[in-house]
Amino acid sequence: MAVAAQASHSGAQIERAERNRALLRWWLYVVLAFLLAIFLVGGATRLTGSGLSITEWQPIHGVVPPVSDAEWQEEFAKYQQIPQYQQLNRGMTLDEFKVIFWWEWSHRLLARGVGFVVALPLAFFWLAGRLEPHLKPKMVGLLALGALQGAIGWWMVASGLSERVSVSQYRLAVHLVMASLIFVATMVIARGLAPQPAGPASRGTQRFAGWMVVFLLAQLYLGALVAGLHAGLSYNTWPLMDGSLWPGDLLAIEPAWRNFFENPKTVQFMHRLGAYWVFAAALWHMIATLRHERGSPHGWRATALFVLVTIQAVLGIATLLLVVPLDLALAHHGFAMILLGFAAAHWRGTRGAYPLPVAG
C-alpha cells in the first residue's frame, strides 16, 4: 500500500510539474513573438531611415505620441536640429516626418511592452511557487539583459544626433547582437522546458549544434556592420564582387584593422565569406547528425536547419542583386532571427530537457 501511495504521489508531482512547464513554455513563446516583432519593426525602422526621428529618451513620457499640431511641430523642430535632417532630409514635410516618427515610436513602444510581458507573468509564476529554482536566476538575467538593451538602444541613437547622419555601425552591431542573445536565451529556456522523448544526442552532435549558434551570431554581427555602413548598396553582383572572387583594396584604410569595421567593401566581403562558412558548416552538421543520430529527431532538425540556412542565403543573394529593396531586405533581416531561433532550439534539443523537479 505504501509503495502504491508513493507511486501515486510521484505521478501527481510529475503531472503538476509538466503542467507548470507547459504554462511557462507557452508564456516564453509569447515573449519570443514579441521579440521577433521588435526585431522586425527595428529592421523596418533602420531600412526606412527612421531611427533618429525621436531625438530624446523619455522612458515614461515617451509612451504618449504627439496628439496635437503643436506637439507634432515641436517634435519636428527637434528633428530639424540634427545633422540627418540638415544634410539628408532638408525640405522634408511634416507628413513625411510623421512616417519615420511612427516607425521609431512603434519600435520603442514594443521594446517597452516586452518588459511587462516578461515581468508581470514572471512575478505571478514566482509568487505562486510555479517557477523551478534553477529558472529564477535565468529569468532575472533575461530582465536585466532587456534593461541593458534599452540603454544600448539609446546609446546607439545618441551616436547619430550630433555629428553623424546615421548611427554608429559599431553601436548598431552591439544593439543587434544583444537582441540576438536575448532571443537565443529565451528560446533555450523555453525548449529546455519541452519534453524531449529522444533524449540527449552524442556529445559531438551537441557541441557542433552549439557552434552553429555561435557561427550565426557572428554572421549577424557582420550583417549589422553591413547595415550600419549601407554596404549592401554597392558591389551588387554575385558570385563575383567588383569583378573578382577576391576583390582588391580590402585593406585600403590605415591601420588595417579598421577595414574590417569601417571599409564597406571589406565588411561586405567578410559577410559573404561568413555566409559561405555557415552554409558549409550547416551542410556538414546535417550529414554528420544523420549518420550518428540515425532515426532520431536530432537528424531531422539538423536537416531543417540546413534548409533554413539555404533559404537565408538565397534571400541574401536576392537582396544584394536587387540593390536592397525594402521588402526583401526586411525578409532577410527577419528570417535571420527565425534561423537563429531554430538553431538555438536545435542545440537545446540535442541536450535533452531540464530534469523534472520531482522529489525522490
C-alpha positions in Angstrom: 0.0 0.0 0.0 2.8 2.4 0.9 4.6 1.7 -2.4 1.4 2.3 -4.3 0.7 5.6 -2.4 4.2 6.8 -3.0 3.9 6.0 -6.7 0.6 7.8 -6.9 2.2 10.8 -5.2 5.1 10.8 -7.5 2.8 10.6 -10.5 0.8 13.6 -9.3 4.1 15.5 -8.8 5.2 14.8 -12.3 1.8 15.7 -13.8 1.9 19.0 -11.9 5.4 19.8 -12.9 4.6 19.1 -16.5 1.6 21.4 -16.4 3.6 24.2 -14.9 6.3 23.7 -17.6 3.7 23.8 -20.3 2.4 27.2 -19.0 5.9 28.6 -18.6 6.9 27.4 -22.1 3.9 29.0 -23.8 4.4 32.2 -22.0 8.0 32.2 -23.2 6.8 31.6 -26.8 4.7 34.7 -26.4 7.8 36.6 -25.3 9.6 35.2 -28.4 6.8 36.5 -30.6 7.2 40.0 -29.1 11.0 39.9 -29.5 10.6 38.9 -33.2 8.1 41.7 -33.7 10.6 44.2 -32.1 13.3 42.8 -34.4 11.2 43.2 -37.5 10.0 46.7 -36.6 13.5 47.6 -35.7 14.7 46.4 -39.1 12.0 48.4 -40.9 13.0 51.5 -38.8 16.6 51.1 -39.9 15.7 50.5 -43.6 13.4 53.5 -43.8 16.0 55.7 -42.1 13.6 56.4 -39.2 15.8 55.6 -36.2 16.8 59.2 -35.5 13.3 60.7 -35.8 12.9 60.8 -32.0 15.8 62.8 -30.6 15.1 62.3 -26.8 15.0 59.3 -24.5 11.8 59.6 -22.3 11.1 56.1 -20.9 7.7 57.2 -19.4 6.5 60.3 -21.1 7.7 59.0 -24.5 4.9 56.3 -24.5 2.4 59.0 -25.4 2.9 60.2 -29.1 2.1 63.7 -30.2 -1.6 64.3 -30.4 -1.9 68.0 -31.5 -0.5 70.0 -34.3 1.6 72.0 -31.8 3.1 68.8 -30.4 3.9 67.5 -33.9 5.6 70.7 -34.8 7.6 70.6 -31.6 8.9 67.0 -32.4 9.6 68.0 -36.0 11.6 71.1 -34.8 13.8 68.9 -32.6 14.5 66.6 -35.6 15.4 69.6 -37.8 18.3 70.4 -35.4 20.2 67.2 -36.1 22.6 66.5 -39.0 20.5 63.9 -40.6 17.8 66.4 -41.4 20.2 69.2 -42.3 22.3 67.1 -44.6 20.0 64.5 -46.0 16.3 65.4 -45.4 16.2 69.1 -45.6 12.9 70.2 -47.0 11.0 67.2 -45.6 7.4 67.9 -44.9 5.6 67.3 -41.6 3.6 64.4 -43.1 6.9 62.8 -44.3 8.3 63.2 -40.8 5.3 61.5 -39.3 6.0 58.4 -41.3 9.5 58.0 -39.9 8.4 59.1 -36.5 5.8 56.3 -36.3 8.3 53.6 -37.1 10.7 54.6 -34.3 7.8 55.2 -31.9 6.4 51.7 -32.6 9.8 50.2 -32.1 10.3 51.9 -28.8 6.7 51.0 -27.7 7.2 47.3 -28.4 10.5 47.4 -26.6 8.8 48.9 -23.5 5.9 46.5 -23.8 8.0 43.3 -23.8 9.3 44.3 -20.3 5.8 44.0 -19.0 5.2 40.8 -20.9 8.2 39.3 -19.1 7.9 40.9 -15.7 4.2 40.5 -14.8 3.8 36.8 -15.6 7.2 36.2 -14.0 6.0 37.8 -10.8 2.9 35.6 -10.9 4.7 32.4 -11.5 7.3 33.2 -8.9 4.8 34.2 -6.2 2.6 31.2 -7.0 5.5 28.8 -6.5 5.3 27.6 -10.1 8.9 28.7 -11.0 11.5 26.0 -10.6 14.5 27.2 -8.6 17.0 26.8 -11.4 14.8 29.1 -13.6 14.8 32.0 -11.2 18.3 33.4 -11.9 17.8 32.7 -15.7 14.6 34.8 -15.8 16.1 37.6 -13.7 19.0 37.6 -16.1 16.7 38.0 -19.0 15.1 41.0 -17.4 18.5 42.5 -16.7 19.5 41.9 -20.3 16.3 43.6 -21.5 17.1 46.7 -19.4 20.6 46.8 -20.7 19.3 46.5 -24.2 17.2 49.6 -23.7 20.3 51.5 -22.6 22.2 50.2 -25.6 19.4 51.3 -27.9 19.6 54.9 -26.7 23.5 54.8 -26.7 23.2 53.8 -30.4 20.7 56.5 -31.3 22.8 59.2 -29.5 25.7 58.4 -31.8 23.7 59.9 -34.7 22.4 63.1 -33.1 25.3 65.4 -33.1 28.0 64.8 -35.8 26.8 61.8 -37.9 23.8 61.5 -40.3 23.3 57.9 -39.1 24.1 55.8 -36.1 27.5 54.3 -35.5 27.8 50.9 -37.1 29.8 49.7 -34.0 26.8 50.6 -31.7 24.3 49.2 -34.2 26.1 45.9 -34.2 26.2 45.8 -30.4 22.5 46.5 -30.3 21.6 43.8 -32.8 23.8 41.2 -31.2 22.4 41.9 -27.8 18.9 41.5 -29.2 20.0 38.2 -30.7 21.5 37.0 -27.4 18.2 37.8 -25.6 16.3 35.9 -28.3 18.6 32.9 -28.0 18.5 32.8 -24.2 14.7 32.9 -24.2 14.5 30.1 -26.8 16.9 28.0 -24.9 15.0 28.3 -21.7 11.7 27.6 -23.4 12.9 24.5 -25.2 14.6 23.2 -22.1 11.1 23.0 -20.6 9.7 21.0 -23.5 9.5 17.2 -23.4 12.4 15.6 -25.3 11.5 11.9 -25.8 14.6 11.1 -27.8 16.9 12.2 -25.0 20.3 13.8 -25.5 22.3 13.4 -28.6 26.0 12.5 -28.7 28.5 15.0 -27.2 29.9 15.6 -30.7 26.4 16.5 -32.1 25.7 18.7 -29.1 29.0 20.6 -29.5 28.6 21.2 -33.2 24.9 22.3 -32.7 26.2 24.9 -30.2 28.9 26.1 -32.6 26.2 26.6 -35.3 24.6 29.1 -32.9 27.9 30.9 -32.4 28.5 31.0 -36.2 25.1 32.5 -36.8 25.7 35.1 -34.1 29.0 36.1 -35.7 27.3 36.3 -39.1 24.6 38.5 -37.6 27.3 40.8 -36.3 28.8 41.1 -39.7 25.4 41.8 -41.2 24.9 44.6 -38.7 28.1 46.2 -39.8 26.9 45.9 -43.4 23.7 47.6 -42.5 25.4 50.3 -40.5 27.7 51.2 -43.4 25.0 50.7 -46.0 27.5 48.3 -47.6 24.8 46.3 -49.4 24.1 49.2 -51.7 27.4 48.8 -53.5 29.1 45.8 -55.3 25.7 44.3 -56.2 26.9 41.3 -58.1 27.3 37.6 -57.2 29.3 35.4 -57.0 31.9 37.9 -58.2 32.5 41.1 -56.2 33.9 44.1 -58.0 34.6 41.7 -60.9 36.7 39.2 -58.9 36.2 36.3 -56.5 38.8 38.1 -54.2 38.4 41.8 -54.7 41.2 44.3 -54.3 41.6 47.3 -51.9 40.3 45.3 -49.0 42.9 46.9 -46.7 42.8 50.5 -48.2 42.3 52.1 -44.8 45.1 52.6 -42.3 45.5 51.0 -39.8 44.5 47.8 -41.5 42.2 46.6 -38.7 39.8 49.4 -39.3 38.9 48.0 -42.7 37.0 45.1 -41.0 34.7 47.6 -39.3 34.7 50.8 -41.4 35.5 49.8 -45.1 32.1 49.0 -46.7 33.9 46.8 -49.3 35.8 44.7 -46.8 32.8 44.4 -44.5 30.5 43.2 -47.3 33.2 40.7 -48.4 33.6 39.4 -44.9 29.8 39.0 -44.6 29.9 36.9 -47.9 32.7 34.7 -46.5 30.7 34.3 -43.3 27.7 33.1 -45.3 29.8 30.5 -47.2 31.2 29.3 -43.9 27.7 29.0 -42.3 26.4 27.2 -45.3 29.3 24.7 -45.3 29.0 24.2 -41.5 25.2 23.5 -41.7 25.8 21.0 -44.5 28.5 19.2 -42.6 26.3 19.2 -39.4 23.4 17.8 -41.3 25.4 14.9 -42.8 27.2 14.1 -39.5 23.9 14.2 -37.5 22.0 12.0 -39.9 24.9 9.5 -39.7 25.4 9.5 -35.9 21.8 10.1 -34.8 20.0 7.8 -37.2 16.3 7.8 -36.9 16.2 10.5 -34.1 14.6 14.0 -34.1 18.1 15.4 -33.9 18.7 14.4 -37.5 15.6 16.0 -39.0 16.2 19.1 -37.0 19.8 19.3 -38.4 18.3 18.8 -41.9 15.7 21.6 -41.3 18.5 23.9 -40.1 20.4 23.4 -43.3 17.2 24.1 -45.4 16.7 27.3 -43.4 20.3 28.3 -43.9 19.9 27.8 -47.7 16.7 29.9 -47.7 18.5 32.7 -45.9 21.4 32.5 -48.3 19.0 32.9 -51.3 17.3 35.8 -49.6 20.7 37.5 -49.0 21.8 37.0 -52.6 18.5 38.3 -54.0 18.6 41.3 -51.7 22.1 42.1 -52.9 21.4 41.6 -56.6 18.3 43.8 -56.5 20.1 46.5 -54.6 18.4 46.1 -51.2 14.7 46.6 -51.9 12.8 47.2 -48.7 10.6 44.1 -48.7 13.5 41.7 -49.5 15.9 43.4 -47.1 13.3 43.1 -44.3 12.6 39.4 -45.2 16.4 38.8 -45.0 16.6 40.6 -41.7 13.6 38.9 -40.1 14.4 35.4 -41.4 17.9 35.7 -39.8 16.2 35.8 -36.4 14.0 32.8 -37.2 17.0 30.9 -38.3 18.9 31.8 -35.2 16.0 30.8 -33.0 15.7 27.4 -34.7 19.4 26.8 -34.3 19.1 27.6 -30.6 16.1 25.3 -30.2 18.0 22.6 -32.1 21.0 22.9 -29.8 18.9 22.8 -26.7 17.1 19.8 -28.1 20.4 17.9 -28.5 20.9 18.3 -24.8 17.5 16.9 -23.6 15.0 18.6 -21.3 15.7 20.0 -17.9 15.3 17.3 -15.2 11.8 17.3 -13.7 11.8 18.8 -10.1 10.3 15.7 -8.5 11.3 14.6 -5.1 12.6 11.1 -4.9 
